[in-house]
Amino acid sequence: MASIRPDDRAASALRFATELVAWVATPWALAGHSWLLAALSVVALIGLPTLFSTPGDKANVIIAVPGWATILLVLLQLAAAVVSSWLAWPPGAAVPATLLAGATLVTERQRWQWLVSRNRLAG
C-alpha cells in the first residue's frame, strides 16, 4: 500500500464544496421539522470531521481514528449533501449537488486507498 499521501488538491476542493452543500442543505431540509435537529445537523456535520481525523491526513489531529473512520465521515457528508438537497431544494439545484457529490466520490479514490493503508493509528 502507498505510504505517501497522494496529491489530492482537486479532490479536496470538490470535497469541500460538497461539504458546504451538506452544511447548507441538511439544516434547510430539517428546519421545517425541528430547529433543534437543524442546528444539531450542522454541529455533527462540521464537528465530527473536526474532532476525528486520521494522522497524516490533517495537520492537527484532535482525536486520532483509523483511515476507514475518516472515509465513513466523508461518506456521511456526501450522503447528507445528496439526500438533503433533494429534500430541501428543487431539482435544478439538487441535480448539480448530486453531480458534485458523484465527482467527489470518484476523485476521492486515491485518498481513500491511502486512508485504508492507515488503519493503524501510529505512523
Phi and psi restraints in degrees (range 20) as a CNS / XPLOR table:
assign (resid 1 and name C) (resid 2 and name N)
       (resid 2 and name CA) (resid 2 and name C) 1.0 -70.2 20.0 2
assign (resid 2 and name N) (resid 2 and name CA)
       (resid 2 and name C) (resid 3 and name N) 1.0 134.0 20.0 2
assign (resid 2 and name C) (resid 3 and name N)
       (resid 3 and name CA) (resid 3 and name C) 1.0 -101.4 20.0 2
assign (resid 3 and name N) (resid 3 and name CA)
       (resid 3 and name C) (resid 4 and name N) 1.0 -15.5 20.0 2
assign (resid 3 and name C) (resid 4 and name N)
       (resid 4 and name CA) (resid 4 and name C) 1.0 -93.9 20.0 2
assign (resid 4 and name N) (resid 4 and name CA)
       (resid 4 and name C) (resid 5 and name N) 1.0 129.9 20.0 2
assign (resid 4 and name C) (resid 5 and name N)
       (resid 5 and name CA) (resid 5 and name C) 1.0 -64.0 20.0 2
assign (resid 5 and name N) (resid 5 and name CA)
       (resid 5 and name C) (resid 6 and name N) 1.0 128.9 20.0 2
assign (resid 5 and name C) (resid 6 and name N)
       (resid 6 and name CA) (resid 6 and name C) 1.0 -69.3 20.0 2
assign (resid 6 and name N) (resid 6 and name CA)
       (resid 6 and name C) (resid 7 and name N) 1.0 153.6 20.0 2
assign (resid 6 and name C) (resid 7 and name N)
       (resid 7 and name CA) (resid 7 and name C) 1.0 -72.7 20.0 2
assign (resid 7 and name N) (resid 7 and name CA)
       (resid 7 and name C) (resid 8 and name N) 1.0 112.2 20.0 2
assign (resid 7 and name C) (resid 8 and name N)
       (resid 8 and name CA) (resid 8 and name C) 1.0 -124.3 20.0 2
assign (resid 8 and name N) (resid 8 and name CA)
       (resid 8 and name C) (resid 9 and name N) 1.0 39.7 20.0 2
assign (resid 8 and name C) (resid 9 and name N)
       (resid 9 and name CA) (resid 9 and name C) 1.0 -60.8 20.0 2
assign (resid 9 and name N) (resid 9 and name CA)
       (resid 9 and name C) (resid 10 and name N) 1.0 -42.9 20.0 2
assign (resid 9 and name C) (resid 10 and name N)
       (resid 10 and name CA) (resid 10 and name C) 1.0 -66.8 20.0 2
assign (resid 10 and name N) (resid 10 and name CA)
       (resid 10 and name C) (resid 11 and name N) 1.0 -45.0 20.0 2
assign (resid 10 and name C) (resid 11 and name N)
       (resid 11 and name CA) (resid 11 and name C) 1.0 -61.9 20.0 2
assign (resid 11 and name N) (resid 11 and name CA)
       (resid 11 and name C) (resid 12 and name N) 1.0 -39.0 20.0 2
assign (resid 11 and name C) (resid 12 and name N)
       (resid 12 and name CA) (resid 12 and name C) 1.0 -64.2 20.0 2
assign (resid 12 and name N) (resid 12 and name CA)
       (resid 12 and name C) (resid 13 and name N) 1.0 -41.1 20.0 2
assign (resid 12 and name C) (resid 13 and name N)
       (resid 13 and name CA) (resid 13 and name C) 1.0 -65.3 20.0 2
assign (resid 13 and name N) (resid 13 and name CA)
       (resid 13 and name C) (resid 14 and name N) 1.0 -43.9 20.0 2
assign (resid 13 and name C) (resid 14 and name N)
       (resid 14 and name CA) (resid 14 and name C) 1.0 -66.1 20.0 2
assign (resid 14 and name N) (resid 14 and name CA)
       (resid 14 and name C) (resid 15 and name N) 1.0 -40.2 20.0 2
assign (resid 14 and name C) (resid 15 and name N)
       (resid 15 and name CA) (resid 15 and name C) 1.0 -61.7 20.0 2
assign (resid 15 and name N) (resid 15 and name CA)
       (resid 15 and name C) (resid 16 and name N) 1.0 -44.2 20.0 2
assign (resid 15 and name C) (resid 16 and name N)
       (resid 16 and name CA) (resid 16 and name C) 1.0 -64.9 20.0 2
assign (resid 16 and name N) (resid 16 and name CA)
       (resid 16 and name C) (resid 17 and name N) 1.0 -41.4 20.0 2
assign (resid 16 and name C) (resid 17 and name N)
       (resid 17 and name CA) (resid 17 and name C) 1.0 -62.1 20.0 2
assign (resid 17 and name N) (resid 17 and name CA)
       (resid 17 and name C) (resid 18 and name N) 1.0 -39.8 20.0 2
assign (resid 17 and name C) (resid 18 and name N)
       (resid 18 and name CA) (resid 18 and name C) 1.0 -67.5 20.0 2
assign (resid 18 and name N) (resid 18 and name CA)
       (resid 18 and name C) (resid 19 and name N) 1.0 -38.6 20.0 2
assign (resid 18 and name C) (resid 19 and name N)
       (resid 19 and name CA) (resid 19 and name C) 1.0 -60.2 20.0 2
assign (resid 19 and name N) (resid 19 and name CA)
       (resid 19 and name C) (resid 20 and name N) 1.0 -42.0 20.0 2
assign (resid 19 and name C) (resid 20 and name N)
       (resid 20 and name CA) (resid 20 and name C) 1.0 -59.8 20.0 2
assign (resid 20 and name N) (resid 20 and name CA)
       (resid 20 and name C) (resid 21 and name N) 1.0 -41.9 20.0 2
assign (resid 20 and name C) (resid 21 and name N)
       (resid 21 and name CA) (resid 21 and name C) 1.0 -60.6 20.0 2
assign (resid 21 and name N) (resid 21 and name CA)
       (resid 21 and name C) (resid 22 and name N) 1.0 -45.6 20.0 2
assign (resid 21 and name C) (resid 22 and name N)
       (resid 22 and name CA) (resid 22 and name C) 1.0 -62.0 20.0 2
assign (resid 22 and name N) (resid 22 and name CA)
       (resid 22 and name C) (resid 23 and name N) 1.0 -42.3 20.0 2
assign (resid 22 and name C) (resid 23 and name N)
       (resid 23 and name CA) (resid 23 and name C) 1.0 -65.6 20.0 2
assign (resid 23 and name N) (resid 23 and name CA)
       (resid 23 and name C) (resid 24 and name N) 1.0 -29.1 20.0 2
assign (resid 23 and name C) (resid 24 and name N)
       (resid 24 and name CA) (resid 24 and name C) 1.0 -90.8 20.0 2
assign (resid 24 and name N) (resid 24 and name CA)
       (resid 24 and name C) (resid 25 and name N) 1.0 -48.1 20.0 2
assign (resid 24 and name C) (resid 25 and name N)
       (resid 25 and name CA) (resid 25 and name C) 1.0 -70.7 20.0 2
assign (resid 25 and name N) (resid 25 and name CA)
       (resid 25 and name C) (resid 26 and name N) 1.0 -36.0 20.0 2
assign (resid 25 and name C) (resid 26 and name N)
       (resid 26 and name CA) (resid 26 and name C) 1.0 -65.7 20.0 2
assign (resid 26 and name N) (resid 26 and name CA)
       (resid 26 and name C) (resid 27 and name N) 1.0 -51.3 20.0 2
assign (resid 26 and name C) (resid 27 and name N)
       (resid 27 and name CA) (resid 27 and name C) 1.0 -65.4 20.0 2
assign (resid 27 and name N) (resid 27 and name CA)
       (resid 27 and name C) (resid 28 and name N) 1.0 -31.1 20.0 2
assign (resid 27 and name C) (resid 28 and name N)
       (resid 28 and name CA) (resid 28 and name C) 1.0 -62.0 20.0 2
assign (resid 28 and name N) (resid 28 and name CA)
       (resid 28 and name C) (resid 29 and name N) 1.0 -45.3 20.0 2
assign (resid 28 and name C) (resid 29 and name N)
       (resid 29 and name CA) (resid 29 and name C) 1.0 -67.7 20.0 2
assign (resid 29 and name N) (resid 29 and name CA)
       (resid 29 and name C) (resid 30 and name N) 1.0 -31.8 20.0 2
assign (resid 29 and name C) (resid 30 and name N)
       (resid 30 and name CA) (resid 30 and name C) 1.0 -89.5 20.0 2
assign (resid 30 and name N) (resid 30 and name CA)
       (resid 30 and name C) (resid 31 and name N) 1.0 -18.5 20.0 2
assign (resid 30 and name C) (resid 31 and name N)
       (resid 31 and name CA) (resid 31 and name C) 1.0 -58.6 20.0 2
assign (resid 31 and name N) (resid 31 and name CA)
       (resid 31 and name C) (resid 32 and name N) 1.0 -34.2 20.0 2
assign (resid 31 and name C) (resid 32 and name N)
       (resid 32 and name CA) (resid 32 and name C) 1.0 -70.2 20.0 2
assign (resid 32 and name N) (resid 32 and name CA)
       (resid 32 and name C) (resid 33 and name N) 1.0 -20.5 20.0 2
assign (resid 32 and name C) (resid 33 and name N)
       (resid 33 and name CA) (resid 33 and name C) 1.0 -94.7 20.0 2
assign (resid 33 and name N) (resid 33 and name CA)
       (resid 33 and name C) (resid 34 and name N) 1.0 -43.5 20.0 2
assign (resid 33 and name C) (resid 34 and name N)
       (resid 34 and name CA) (resid 34 and name C) 1.0 -165.4 20.0 2
assign (resid 34 and name N) (resid 34 and name CA)
       (resid 34 and name C) (resid 35 and name N) 1.0 124.0 20.0 2
assign (resid 34 and name C) (resid 35 and name N)
       (resid 35 and name CA) (resid 35 and name C) 1.0 -66.3 20.0 2
assign (resid 35 and name N) (resid 35 and name CA)
       (resid 35 and name C) (resid 36 and name N) 1.0 -30.7 20.0 2
assign (resid 35 and name C) (resid 36 and name N)
       (resid 36 and name CA) (resid 36 and name C) 1.0 -66.5 20.0 2
assign (resid 36 and name N) (resid 36 and name CA)
       (resid 36 and name C) (resid 37 and name N) 1.0 -45.6 20.0 2
assign (resid 36 and name C) (resid 37 and name N)
       (resid 37 and name CA) (resid 37 and name C) 1.0 -62.6 20.0 2
assign (resid 37 and name N) (resid 37 and name CA)
       (resid 37 and name C) (resid 38 and name N) 1.0 -38.9 20.0 2
assign (resid 37 and name C) (resid 38 and name N)
       (resid 38 and name CA) (resid 38 and name C) 1.0 -60.3 20.0 2
assign (resid 38 and name N) (resid 38 and name CA)
       (resid 38 and name C) (resid 39 and name N) 1.0 -46.9 20.0 2
assign (resid 38 and name C) (resid 39 and name N)
       (resid 39 and name CA) (resid 39 and name C) 1.0 -66.2 20.0 2
assign (resid 39 and name N) (resid 39 and name CA)
       (resid 39 and name C) (resid 40 and name N) 1.0 -42.9 20.0 2
assign (resid 39 and name C) (resid 40 and name N)
       (resid 40 and name CA) (resid 40 and name C) 1.0 -64.4 20.0 2
assign (resid 40 and name N) (resid 40 and name CA)
       (resid 40 and name C) (resid 41 and name N) 1.0 -32.5 20.0 2
assign (resid 40 and name C) (resid 41 and name N)
       (resid 41 and name CA) (resid 41 and name C) 1.0 -63.6 20.0 2
assign (resid 41 and name N) (resid 41 and name CA)
       (resid 41 and name C) (resid 42 and name N) 1.0 -39.5 20.0 2
assign (resid 41 and name C) (resid 42 and name N)
       (resid 42 and name CA) (resid 42 and name C) 1.0 -67.2 20.0 2
assign (resid 42 and name N) (resid 42 and name CA)
       (resid 42 and name C) (resid 43 and name N) 1.0 -43.3 20.0 2
assign (resid 42 and name C) (resid 43 and name N)
       (resid 43 and name CA) (resid 43 and name C) 1.0 -59.6 20.0 2
assign (resid 43 and name N) (resid 43 and name CA)
       (resid 43 and name C) (resid 44 and name N) 1.0 -43.5 20.0 2
assign (resid 43 and name C) (resid 44 and name N)
       (resid 44 and name CA) (resid 44 and name C) 1.0 -68.8 20.0 2
assign (resid 44 and name N) (resid 44 and name CA)
       (resid 44 and name C) (resid 45 and name N) 1.0 -46.1 20.0 2
assign (resid 44 and name C) (resid 45 and name N)
       (resid 45 and name CA) (resid 45 and name C) 1.0 -67.5 20.0 2
assign (resid 45 and name N) (resid 45 and name CA)
       (resid 45 and name C) (resid 46 and name N) 1.0 -30.8 20.0 2
assign (resid 45 and name C) (resid 46 and name N)
       (resid 46 and name CA) (resid 46 and name C) 1.0 -93.8 20.0 2
assign (resid 46 and name N) (resid 46 and name CA)
       (resid 46 and name C) (resid 47 and name N) 1.0 -40.8 20.0 2
assign (resid 46 and name C) (resid 47 and name N)
       (resid 47 and name CA) (resid 47 and name C) 1.0 -70.4 20.0 2
assign (resid 47 and name N) (resid 47 and name CA)
       (resid 47 and name C) (resid 48 and name N) 1.0 -42.5 20.0 2
assign (resid 47 and name C) (resid 48 and name N)
       (resid 48 and name CA) (resid 48 and name C) 1.0 -60.5 20.0 2
assign (resid 48 and name N) (resid 48 and name CA)
       (resid 48 and name C) (resid 49 and name N) 1.0 -49.8 20.0 2
assign (resid 48 and name C) (resid 49 and name N)
       (resid 49 and name CA) (resid 49 and name C) 1.0 -68.1 20.0 2
assign (resid 49 and name N) (resid 49 and name CA)
       (resid 49 and name C) (resid 50 and name N) 1.0 -22.6 20.0 2
assign (resid 49 and name C) (resid 50 and name N)
       (resid 50 and name CA) (resid 50 and name C) 1.0 -72.9 20.0 2
assign (resid 50 and name N) (resid 50 and name CA)
       (resid 50 and name C) (resid 51 and name N) 1.0 -41.7 20.0 2
assign (resid 50 and name C) (resid 51 and name N)
       (resid 51 and name CA) (resid 51 and name C) 1.0 -75.9 20.0 2
assign (resid 51 and name N) (resid 51 and name CA)
       (resid 51 and name C) (resid 52 and name N) 1.0 -43.1 20.0 2
assign (resid 51 and name C) (resid 52 and name N)
       (resid 52 and name CA) (resid 52 and name C) 1.0 -108.9 20.0 2
assign (resid 52 and name N) (resid 52 and name CA)
       (resid 52 and name C) (resid 53 and name N) 1.0 121.1 20.0 2
assign (resid 52 and name C) (resid 53 and name N)
       (resid 53 and name CA) (resid 53 and name C) 1.0 -151.3 20.0 2
assign (resid 53 and name N) (resid 53 and name CA)
       (resid 53 and name C) (resid 54 and name N) 1.0 161.1 20.0 2
assign (resid 53 and name C) (resid 54 and name N)
       (resid 54 and name CA) (resid 54 and name C) 1.0 -88.4 20.0 2
assign (resid 54 and name N) (resid 54 and name CA)
       (resid 54 and name C) (resid 55 and name N) 1.0 130.0 20.0 2
assign (resid 54 and name C) (resid 55 and name N)
       (resid 55 and name CA) (resid 55 and name C) 1.0 -55.0 20.0 2
assign (resid 55 and name N) (resid 55 and name CA)
       (resid 55 and name C) (resid 56 and name N) 1.0 133.8 20.0 2
assign (resid 55 and name C) (resid 56 and name N)
       (resid 56 and name CA) (resid 56 and name C) 1.0 94.8 20.0 2
assign (resid 56 and name N) (resid 56 and name CA)
       (resid 56 and name C) (resid 57 and name N) 1.0 -17.4 20.0 2
assign (resid 56 and name C) (resid 57 and name N)
       (resid 57 and name CA) (resid 57 and name C) 1.0 -89.3 20.0 2
assign (resid 57 and name N) (resid 57 and name CA)
       (resid 57 and name C) (resid 58 and name N) 1.0 -29.1 20.0 2
assign (resid 57 and name C) (resid 58 and name N)
       (resid 58 and name CA) (resid 58 and name C) 1.0 -129.4 20.0 2
assign (resid 58 and name N) (resid 58 and name CA)
       (resid 58 and name C) (resid 59 and name N) 1.0 156.5 20.0 2
assign (resid 58 and name C) (resid 59 and name N)
       (resid 59 and name CA) (resid 59 and name C) 1.0 -66.8 20.0 2
assign (resid 59 and name N) (resid 59 and name CA)
       (resid 59 and name C) (resid 60 and name N) 1.0 -42.3 20.0 2
assign (resid 59 and name C) (resid 60 and name N)
       (resid 60 and name CA) (resid 60 and name C) 1.0 -116.9 20.0 2
assign (resid 60 and name N) (resid 60 and name CA)
       (resid 60 and name C) (resid 61 and name N) 1.0 119.8 20.0 2
assign (resid 60 and name C) (resid 61 and name N)
       (resid 61 and name CA) (resid 61 and name C) 1.0 -108.3 20.0 2
assign (resid 61 and name N) (resid 61 and name CA)
       (resid 61 and name C) (resid 62 and name N) 1.0 121.0 20.0 2
assign (resid 61 and name C) (resid 62 and name N)
       (resid 62 and name CA) (resid 62 and name C) 1.0 -86.1 20.0 2
assign (resid 62 and name N) (resid 62 and name CA)
       (resid 62 and name C) (resid 63 and name N) 1.0 -55.1 20.0 2
assign (resid 62 and name C) (resid 63 and name N)
       (resid 63 and name CA) (resid 63 and name C) 1.0 -125.5 20.0 2
assign (resid 63 and name N) (resid 63 and name CA)
       (resid 63 and name C) (resid 64 and name N) 1.0 116.8 20.0 2
assign (resid 63 and name C) (resid 64 and name N)
       (resid 64 and name CA) (resid 64 and name C) 1.0 -75.4 20.0 2
assign (resid 64 and name N) (resid 64 and name CA)
       (resid 64 and name C) (resid 65 and name N) 1.0 135.1 20.0 2
assign (resid 64 and name C) (resid 65 and name N)
       (resid 65 and name CA) (resid 65 and name C) 1.0 -133.9 20.0 2
assign (resid 65 and name N) (resid 65 and name CA)
       (resid 65 and name C) (resid 66 and name N) 1.0 156.5 20.0 2
assign (resid 65 and name C) (resid 66 and name N)
       (resid 66 and name CA) (resid 66 and name C) 1.0 -68.4 20.0 2
assign (resid 66 and name N) (resid 66 and name CA)
       (resid 66 and name C) (resid 67 and name N) 1.0 164.9 20.0 2
assign (resid 66 and name C) (resid 67 and name N)
       (resid 67 and name CA) (resid 67 and name C) 1.0 -56.4 20.0 2
assign (resid 67 and name N) (resid 67 and name CA)
       (resid 67 and name C) (resid 68 and name N) 1.0 -38.0 20.0 2
assign (resid 67 and name C) (resid 68 and name N)
       (resid 68 and name CA) (resid 68 and name C) 1.0 -62.5 20.0 2
assign (resid 68 and name N) (resid 68 and name CA)
       (resid 68 and name C) (resid 69 and name N) 1.0 -31.3 20.0 2
assign (resid 68 and name C) (resid 69 and name N)
       (resid 69 and name CA) (resid 69 and name C) 1.0 -69.4 20.0 2
assign (resid 69 and name N) (resid 69 and name CA)
       (resid 69 and name C) (resid 70 and name N) 1.0 -38.5 20.0 2
assign (resid 69 and name C) (resid 70 and name N)
       (resid 70 and name CA) (resid 70 and name C) 1.0 -64.2 20.0 2
assign (resid 70 and name N) (resid 70 and name CA)
       (resid 70 and name C) (resid 71 and name N) 1.0 -40.7 20.0 2
assign (resid 70 and name C) (resid 71 and name N)
       (resid 71 and name CA) (resid 71 and name C) 1.0 -61.0 20.0 2
assign (resid 71 and name N) (resid 71 and name CA)
       (resid 71 and name C) (resid 72 and name N) 1.0 -43.3 20.0 2
assign (resid 71 and name C) (resid 72 and name N)
       (resid 72 and name CA) (resid 72 and name C) 1.0 -61.8 20.0 2
assign (resid 72 and name N) (resid 72 and name CA)
       (resid 72 and name C) (resid 73 and name N) 1.0 -37.7 20.0 2
assign (resid 72 and name C) (resid 73 and name N)
       (resid 73 and name CA) (resid 73 and name C) 1.0 -65.7 20.0 2
assign (resid 73 and name N) (resid 73 and name CA)
       (resid 73 and name C) (resid 74 and name N) 1.0 -38.2 20.0 2
assign (resid 73 and name C) (resid 74 and name N)
       (resid 74 and name CA) (resid 74 and name C) 1.0 -66.5 20.0 2
assign (resid 74 and name N) (resid 74 and name CA)
       (resid 74 and name C) (resid 75 and name N) 1.0 -42.6 20.0 2
assign (resid 74 and name C) (resid 75 and name N)
       (resid 75 and name CA) (resid 75 and name C) 1.0 -61.3 20.0 2
assign (resid 75 and name N) (resid 75 and name CA)
       (resid 75 and name C) (resid 76 and name N) 1.0 -36.3 20.0 2
assign (resid 75 and name C) (resid 76 and name N)
       (resid 76 and name CA) (resid 76 and name C) 1.0 -60.8 20.0 2
assign (resid 76 and name N) (resid 76 and name CA)
       (resid 76 and name C) (resid 77 and name N) 1.0 -44.6 20.0 2
assign (resid 76 and name C) (resid 77 and name N)
       (resid 77 and name CA) (resid 77 and name C) 1.0 -62.8 20.0 2
assign (resid 77 and name N) (resid 77 and name CA)
       (resid 77 and name C) (resid 78 and name N) 1.0 -44.5 20.0 2
assign (resid 77 and name C) (resid 78 and name N)
       (resid 78 and name CA) (resid 78 and name C) 1.0 -63.3 20.0 2
assign (resid 78 and name N) (resid 78 and name CA)
       (resid 78 and name C) (resid 79 and name N) 1.0 -45.4 20.0 2
assign (resid 78 and name C) (resid 79 and name N)
       (resid 79 and name CA) (resid 79 and name C) 1.0 -63.5 20.0 2
assign (resid 79 and name N) (resid 79 and name CA)
       (resid 79 and name C) (resid 80 and name N) 1.0 -42.8 20.0 2
assign (resid 79 and name C) (resid 80 and name N)
       (resid 80 and name CA) (resid 80 and name C) 1.0 -61.7 20.0 2
assign (resid 80 and name N) (resid 80 and name CA)
       (resid 80 and name C) (resid 81 and name N) 1.0 -41.8 20.0 2
assign (resid 80 and name C) (resid 81 and name N)
       (resid 81 and name CA) (resid 81 and name C) 1.0 -62.6 20.0 2
assign (resid 81 and name N) (resid 81 and name CA)
       (resid 81 and name C) (resid 82 and name N) 1.0 -45.2 20.0 2
assign (resid 81 and name C) (resid 82 and name N)
       (resid 82 and name CA) (resid 82 and name C) 1.0 -71.4 20.0 2
assign (resid 82 and name N) (resid 82 and name CA)
       (resid 82 and name C) (resid 83 and name N) 1.0 -54.7 20.0 2
assign (resid 82 and name C) (resid 83 and name N)
       (resid 83 and name CA) (resid 83 and name C) 1.0 -62.5 20.0 2
assign (resid 83 and name N) (resid 83 and name CA)
       (resid 83 and name C) (resid 84 and name N) 1.0 -46.7 20.0 2
assign (resid 83 and name C) (resid 84 and name N)
       (resid 84 and name CA) (resid 84 and name C) 1.0 -67.3 20.0 2
assign (resid 84 and name N) (resid 84 and name CA)
       (resid 84 and name C) (resid 85 and name N) 1.0 -36.7 20.0 2
assign (resid 84 and name C) (resid 85 and name N)
       (resid 85 and name CA) (resid 85 and name C) 1.0 -64.3 20.0 2
assign (resid 85 and name N) (resid 85 and name CA)
       (resid 85 and name C) (resid 86 and name N) 1.0 -37.2 20.0 2
assign (resid 85 and name C) (resid 86 and name N)
       (resid 86 and name CA) (resid 86 and name C) 1.0 -71.6 20.0 2
assign (resid 86 and name N) (resid 86 and name CA)
       (resid 86 and name C) (resid 87 and name N) 1.0 -30.6 20.0 2
assign (resid 86 and name C) (resid 87 and name N)
       (resid 87 and name CA) (resid 87 and name C) 1.0 -78.6 20.0 2
assign (resid 87 and name N) (resid 87 and name CA)
       (resid 87 and name C) (resid 88 and name N) 1.0 -31.8 20.0 2
assign (resid 87 and name C) (resid 88 and name N)
       (resid 88 and name CA) (resid 88 and name C) 1.0 -99.3 20.0 2
assign (resid 88 and name N) (resid 88 and name CA)
       (resid 88 and name C) (resid 89 and name N) 1.0 -27.8 20.0 2
assign (resid 88 and name C) (resid 89 and name N)
       (resid 89 and name CA) (resid 89 and name C) 1.0 -121.6 20.0 2
assign (resid 89 and name N) (resid 89 and name CA)
       (resid 89 and name C) (resid 90 and name N) 1.0 161.9 20.0 2
assign (resid 89 and name C) (resid 90 and name N)
       (resid 90 and name CA) (resid 90 and name C) 1.0 -71.2 20.0 2
assign (resid 90 and name N) (resid 90 and name CA)
       (resid 90 and name C) (resid 91 and name N) 1.0 162.2 20.0 2
assign (resid 90 and name C) (resid 91 and name N)
       (resid 91 and name CA) (resid 91 and name C) 1.0 -54.4 20.0 2
assign (resid 91 and name N) (resid 91 and name CA)
       (resid 91 and name C) (resid 92 and name N) 1.0 -32.1 20.0 2
assign (resid 91 and name C) (resid 92 and name N)
       (resid 92 and name CA) (resid 92 and name C) 1.0 -61.3 20.0 2
assign (resid 92 and name N) (resid 92 and name CA)
       (resid 92 and name C) (resid 93 and name N) 1.0 -22.8 20.0 2
assign (resid 92 and name C) (resid 93 and name N)
       (resid 93 and name CA) (resid 93 and name C) 1.0 -101.5 20.0 2
assign (resid 93 and name N) (resid 93 and name CA)
       (resid 93 and name C) (resid 94 and name N) 1.0 -33.4 20.0 2
assign (resid 93 and name C) (resid 94 and name N)
       (resid 94 and name CA) (resid 94 and name C) 1.0 -71.1 20.0 2
assign (resid 94 and name N) (resid 94 and name CA)
       (resid 94 and name C) (resid 95 and name N) 1.0 -36.0 20.0 2
assign (resid 94 and name C) (resid 95 and name N)
       (resid 95 and name CA) (resid 95 and name C) 1.0 -62.6 20.0 2
assign (resid 95 and name N) (resid 95 and name CA)
       (resid 95 and name C) (resid 96 and name N) 1.0 -50.4 20.0 2
assign (resid 95 and name C) (resid 96 and name N)
       (resid 96 and name CA) (resid 96 and name C) 1.0 -61.1 20.0 2
assign (resid 96 and name N) (resid 96 and name CA)
       (resid 96 and name C) (resid 97 and name N) 1.0 -35.8 20.0 2
assign (resid 96 and name C) (resid 97 and name N)
       (resid 97 and name CA) (resid 97 and name C) 1.0 -63.6 20.0 2
assign (resid 97 and name N) (resid 97 and name CA)
       (resid 97 and name C) (resid 98 and name N) 1.0 -40.5 20.0 2
assign (resid 97 and name C) (resid 98 and name N)
       (resid 98 and name CA) (resid 98 and name C) 1.0 -67.2 20.0 2
assign (resid 98 and name N) (resid 98 and name CA)
       (resid 98 and name C) (resid 99 and name N) 1.0 -41.8 20.0 2
assign (resid 98 and name C) (resid 99 and name N)
       (resid 99 and name CA) (resid 99 and name C) 1.0 -63.9 20.0 2
assign (resid 99 and name N) (resid 99 and name CA)
       (resid 99 and name C) (resid 100 and name N) 1.0 -39.2 20.0 2
assign (resid 99 and name C) (resid 100 and name N)
       (resid 100 and name CA) (resid 100 and name C) 1.0 -61.5 20.0 2
assign (resid 100 and name N) (resid 100 and name CA)
       (resid 100 and name C) (resid 101 and name N) 1.0 -45.9 20.0 2
assign (resid 100 and name C) (resid 101 and name N)
       (resid 101 and name CA) (resid 101 and name C) 1.0 -62.8 20.0 2
assign (resid 101 and name N) (resid 101 and name CA)
       (resid 101 and name C) (resid 102 and name N) 1.0 -39.2 20.0 2
assign (resid 101 and name C) (resid 102 and name N)
       (resid 102 and name CA) (resid 102 and name C) 1.0 -63.7 20.0 2
assign (resid 102 and name N) (resid 102 and name CA)
       (resid 102 and name C) (resid 103 and name N) 1.0 -43.1 20.0 2
assign (resid 102 and name C) (resid 103 and name N)
       (resid 103 and name CA) (resid 103 and name C) 1.0 -63.6 20.0 2
assign (resid 103 and name N) (resid 103 and name CA)
       (resid 103 and name C) (resid 104 and name N) 1.0 -38.5 20.0 2
assign (resid 103 and name C) (resid 104 and name N)
       (resid 104 and name CA) (resid 104 and name C) 1.0 -62.8 20.0 2
assign (resid 104 and name N) (resid 104 and name CA)
       (resid 104 and name C) (resid 105 and name N) 1.0 -44.7 20.0 2
assign (resid 104 and name C) (resid 105 and name N)
       (resid 105 and name CA) (resid 105 and name C) 1.0 -57.1 20.0 2
assign (resid 105 and name N) (resid 105 and name CA)
       (resid 105 and name C) (resid 106 and name N) 1.0 -43.5 20.0 2
assign (resid 105 and name C) (resid 106 and name N)
       (resid 106 and name CA) (resid 106 and name C) 1.0 -67.4 20.0 2
assign (resid 106 and name N) (resid 106 and name CA)
       (resid 106 and name C) (resid 107 and name N) 1.0 -45.4 20.0 2
assign (resid 106 and name C) (resid 107 and name N)
       (resid 107 and name CA) (resid 107 and name C) 1.0 -75.6 20.0 2
assign (resid 107 and name N) (resid 107 and name CA)
       (resid 107 and name C) (resid 108 and name N) 1.0 -15.3 20.0 2
assign (resid 107 and name C) (resid 108 and name N)
       (resid 108 and name CA) (resid 108 and name C) 1.0 -77.2 20.0 2
assign (resid 108 and name N) (resid 108 and name CA)
       (resid 108 and name C) (resid 109 and name N) 1.0 -11.1 20.0 2
assign (resid 108 and name C) (resid 109 and name N)
       (resid 109 and name CA) (resid 109 and name C) 1.0 -51.7 20.0 2
assign (resid 109 and name N) (resid 109 and name CA)
       (resid 109 and name C) (resid 110 and name N) 1.0 -50.2 20.0 2
assign (resid 109 and name C) (resid 110 and name N)
       (resid 110 and name CA) (resid 110 and name C) 1.0 -64.5 20.0 2
assign (resid 110 and name N) (resid 110 and name CA)
       (resid 110 and name C) (resid 111 and name N) 1.0 -42.2 20.0 2
assign (resid 110 and name C) (resid 111 and name N)
       (resid 111 and name CA) (resid 111 and name C) 1.0 -63.0 20.0 2
assign (resid 111 and name N) (resid 111 and name CA)
       (resid 111 and name C) (resid 112 and name N) 1.0 -41.6 20.0 2
assign (resid 111 and name C) (resid 112 and name N)
       (resid 112 and name CA) (resid 112 and name C) 1.0 -66.2 20.0 2
assign (resid 112 and name N) (resid 112 and name CA)
       (resid 112 and name C) (resid 113 and name N) 1.0 -36.9 20.0 2
assign (resid 112 and name C) (resid 113 and name N)
       (resid 113 and name CA) (resid 113 and name C) 1.0 -61.5 20.0 2
assign (resid 113 and name N) (resid 113 and name CA)
       (resid 113 and name C) (resid 114 and name N) 1.0 -42.0 20.0 2
assign (resid 113 and name C) (resid 114 and name N)
       (resid 114 and name CA) (resid 114 and name C) 1.0 -65.3 20.0 2
assign (resid 114 and name N) (resid 114 and name CA)
       (resid 114 and name C) (resid 115 and name N) 1.0 -43.4 20.0 2
assign (resid 114 and name C) (resid 115 and name N)
       (resid 115 and name CA) (resid 115 and name C) 1.0 -62.5 20.0 2
assign (resid 115 and name N) (resid 115 and name CA)
       (resid 115 and name C) (resid 116 and name N) 1.0 -38.9 20.0 2
assign (resid 115 and name C) (resid 116 and name N)
       (resid 116 and name CA) (resid 116 and name C) 1.0 -61.8 20.0 2
assign (resid 116 and name N) (resid 116 and name CA)
       (resid 116 and name C) (resid 117 and name N) 1.0 -33.7 20.0 2
assign (resid 116 and name C) (resid 117 and name N)
       (resid 117 and name CA) (resid 117 and name C) 1.0 -71.5 20.0 2
assign (resid 117 and name N) (resid 117 and name CA)
       (resid 117 and name C) (resid 118 and name N) 1.0 -11.0 20.0 2
assign (resid 117 and name C) (resid 118 and name N)
       (resid 118 and name CA) (resid 118 and name C) 1.0 -103.1 20.0 2
assign (resid 118 and name N) (resid 118 and name CA)
       (resid 118 and name C) (resid 119 and name N) 1.0 37.8 20.0 2
assign (resid 118 and name C) (resid 119 and name N)
       (resid 119 and name CA) (resid 119 and name C) 1.0 -72.0 20.0 2
assign (resid 119 and name N) (resid 119 and name CA)
       (resid 119 and name C) (resid 120 and name N) 1.0 -18.4 20.0 2
assign (resid 119 and name C) (resid 120 and name N)
       (resid 120 and name CA) (resid 120 and name C) 1.0 -89.7 20.0 2
assign (resid 120 and name N) (resid 120 and name CA)
       (resid 120 and name C) (resid 121 and name N) 1.0 146.9 20.0 2
assign (resid 120 and name C) (resid 121 and name N)
       (resid 121 and name CA) (resid 121 and name C) 1.0 -79.5 20.0 2
assign (resid 121 and name N) (resid 121 and name CA)
       (resid 121 and name C) (resid 122 and name N) 1.0 -22.1 20.0 2
assign (resid 121 and name C) (resid 122 and name N)
       (resid 122 and name CA) (resid 122 and name C) 1.0 -84.9 20.0 2
assign (resid 122 and name N) (resid 122 and name CA)
       (resid 122 and name C) (resid 123 and name N) 1.0 144.3 20.0 2
